[in-house]
């Protein structure tokens, strides 16, 4: 990046960022949203006689305009925070890291080799989730190369890779960086071993040290808190019937959000009172009993709340188009707020906290660890131990009885 790029004033920087987004095919509506936020930023800076953009300026703008204290960005203002970060990244790197979880085609000049690499992963029986992570990362990597005028592996330089990693470091945690470093080493090893690159860049990528993260007490909701959340749901409405069924599946059976979203009518064995699924994360089958309270919650939603449609997935949007619900983020938070339960003390704030709670209180009831493993559908016992590696005396302060499973 040239020095003049770093010295752009805020209007010039905003215009350059919008031009970059347009060149990458972002929609007109997305352009409009970004443009409106940047316009607010420009007005703020003009009123305060600010010419140069810094992260302190971004934090001051968000606090003045949206009442967001520095370092306290919540879900409501995450998009604005993202735009401020994009502007900051462009100022330093003349580029912006694409974060949206969408899968587009690879650039034609890199497509053949990237697809061959993904085929090798499939031949090695890697899971669809692992392949998806590699695909998304390689799409970002090859897009970065093309944006910087590189259309051949022979033209890749260490400095270009350093710029890409600097961009990653500004947008991801250390755990993600280690994962991306491993993907990059594997990919460059594949290219070198198959004769697609003359130099083995895998040896140039430093190994990320393994950092042992100290265990934290999993988020545990008490019986009273969970009951208050469930009782706060308006089950007379279609959305309430749906949300109640989702919450009770998560809290009573500990199903992952993705498996709740993918729950199909064929997964319910009404005659034998069972739920039988193939777990999305592991690809392994999981069978769980269907207690009466969960069964009646599902029946109430299916018969009295679910819109009439041909979709095989159970949980769909309440308004047309009646497509499967794509995310459960915010459902628990919505009803925690309605039940007047503060959420900021929890490590895990989403639906996964209900899974933690189930595992923790099964341990409190002295349930054998292998039984907890079976209920949660873990492949390895150590994974289950991560959920239950807590002080039992601490658990007794917030004991939750788990219905018979």
Residue pairs with C-beta under 8 A, 6 or more apart in sequence:
1 92
1 93
1 94
5 16
5 91
5 94
6 91
6 92
8 16
8 91
9 51
9 52
10 41
10 42
10 45
10 50
10 51
10 52
10 53
11 42
13 53
13 87
13 90
13 91
14 38
14 41
14 42
14 87
16 90
17 34
17 38
17 86
17 87
17 90
17 96
18 31
18 34
18 35
18 38
20 90
20 95
20 96
21 30
21 31
21 34
21 96
22 31
24 98
24 143
26 34
33 79
34 83
34 86
37 79
37 80
37 83
38 83
38 87
40 61
40 65
41 58
41 61
41 84
41 87
44 50
44 60
44 61
44 64
44 65
45 51
45 53
45 57
45 61
48 60
50 57
53 87
53 88
53 91
55 84
55 88
58 84
58 85
58 87
58 88
59 70
59 71
61 84
62 68
62 73
62 77
62 80
62 81
62 84
63 69
63 70
66 77
66 80
68 74
68 77
68 80
68 81
73 81
75 329
75 330
75 333
82 99
85 170
85 171
86 96
88 170
89 95
89 96
89 97
89 167
89 170
89 171
90 96
92 166
92 170
93 163
93 166
93 167
93 170
95 144
95 147
95 148
95 163
95 167
97 140
97 144
97 167
97 168
97 170
97 171
98 139
98 140
98 143
99 171
101 136
103 132
103 135
103 136
103 139
104 139
105 111
106 114
106 115
106 138
106 139
106 142
107 142
107 143
107 145
107 146
107 151
109 146
109 151
109 152
110 142
110 145
110 146
110 153
113 153
113 191
113 194
113 196
114 135
114 138
114 139
114 142
116 190
116 194
117 134
117 138
117 187
117 190
117 191
118 131
118 134
118 135
118 138
120 190
121 130
121 131
121 134
122 131
127 281
127 282
127 283
128 283
129 280
129 281
133 179
133 183
134 183
134 187
137 180
137 183
137 184
138 183
138 187
141 164
141 184
141 187
144 164
144 167
145 151
145 156
145 160
148 160
148 163
150 156
150 160
153 191
153 196
153 197
154 197
154 198
156 197
156 201
158 201
158 204
161 201
161 204
161 205
165 177
168 176
168 177
168 180
169 177
172 180
174 208
174 211
175 213
177 208
178 208
178 210
181 205
181 206
181 207
181 208
182 208
184 202
184 205
185 202
185 205
186 202
188 197
188 200
188 201
188 202
188 205
189 200
189 202
190 196
191 197
191 201
192 199
192 200
192 201
192 202
215 386
215 389
216 347
217 347
217 390
217 391
217 394
218 347
218 348
218 353
218 356
218 357
218 359
218 360
218 387
218 390
219 346
219 347
219 348
219 349
219 353
219 356
219 357
220 353
220 356
220 357
220 360
220 361
220 395
220 398
220 400
221 229
221 251
221 353
221 354
221 357
221 398
221 400
222 398
222 399
222 400
223 399
223 400
223 401
225 339
225 341
226 251
226 354
226 357
226 400
228 339
228 341
229 247
229 332
229 335
229 336
229 339
229 341
230 244
230 247
230 248
230 251
230 335
231 339
232 335
232 338
232 339
233 240
233 243
233 244
233 247
233 335
234 240
235 241
235 244
235 300
237 305
238 304
238 305
238 306
238 307
238 318
239 305
239 318
240 305
241 297
241 300
241 301
241 304
241 305
241 306
242 301
242 305
242 306
242 315
242 318
242 325
243 331
243 334
243 335
244 297
244 300
244 301
245 294
245 297
245 298
245 300
245 301
245 315
246 260
246 315
246 328
246 331
247 331
247 332
247 335
247 354
248 293
248 294
248 297
249 255
249 260
249 263
249 294
250 257
250 260
250 332
250 351
250 354
250 355
251 354
251 357
251 358
252 291
252 293
252 294
252 358
252 402
252 403
252 405
253 275
253 288
253 294
253 358
253 375
253 405
254 354
254 355
254 358
254 359
254 375
254 376
255 263
255 277
255 288
255 355
256 279
256 280
256 281
256 352
256 355
257 327
257 328
257 329
257 350
257 351
257 352
258 280
258 281
259 277
259 279
259 280
259 281
259 286
260 315
260 328
260 351
261 313
261 315
261 324
261 325
261 326
261 327
261 328
262 277
262 280
262 313
262 324
263 275
263 277
263 313
263 314
263 315
264 312
264 313
264 314
265 312
265 314
266 312
267 275
267 276
267 277
268 274
268 275
268 290
268 298
268 314
269 275
269 276
269 290
270 290
270 295
273 289
273 290
273 291
273 295
274 287
274 288
274 289
274 290
275 287
275 288
275 289
275 290
276 285
276 286
276 287
277 285
277 286
278 284
278 285
278 286
279 285
279 286
279 377
282 377
282 379
284 377
284 379
286 377
288 375
288 405
289 405
291 403
291 404
291 405
293 403
298 314
301 314
302 314
305 318
306 314
306 316
307 316
307 318
307 320
307 322
309 316
309 322
311 322
311 323
311 324
313 324
315 324
315 325
316 322
316 323
316 324
316 325
317 323
317 324
317 325
328 350
328 351
329 350
329 351
331 351
332 349
332 350
332 351
332 353
332 354
333 343
333 349
333 350
336 342
336 343
337 343
343 349
346 353
348 356
355 376
355 387
356 387
357 400
358 375
358 376
358 402
359 372
359 375
359 376
359 384
359 387
359 388
360 387
360 388
360 390
360 395
360 400
361 395
361 399
361 400
361 401
361 402
362 371
362 372
362 375
362 402
363 369
363 372
363 388
363 390
363 392
363 395
364 392
364 395
364 396
364 399
364 400
365 401
365 402
369 381
369 384
369 385
369 388
370 381
372 384
372 387
372 388
373 381
373 383
373 384
375 405
376 384
376 387
378 384
